[in-house]
Amino acid sequence: MDIAHLKSMNKTIGAKQTLK
């Protein structure tokens, strides 16, 4: 698993949830 990739995905998901 790529930790850096997971962290970037987490940021994107968090931003999307904040936009909602």
C-alpha positions as CSV (number, residue, x, y, z in Angstrom):
1,M,0.0,0.0,0.0
2,D,1.2,3.5,-0.8
3,I,0.8,5.7,2.3
4,A,1.4,9.0,0.4
5,H,-1.4,8.0,-2.1
6,L,-3.8,7.1,0.7
7,K,-3.1,10.5,2.5
8,S,-3.8,12.4,-0.8
9,M,-7.0,10.4,-1.3
10,N,-8.0,11.2,2.3
11,K,-7.5,14.9,1.6
12,T,-9.6,14.8,-1.5
13,I,-12.4,12.9,0.2
14,G,-12.3,15.2,3.2
15,A,-12.5,18.3,0.9
16,K,-15.4,16.8,-1.1
17,Q,-17.3,16.1,2.2
18,T,-16.6,19.7,3.4
19,L,-18.0,21.0,0.1
20,K,-21.2,19.1,0.4
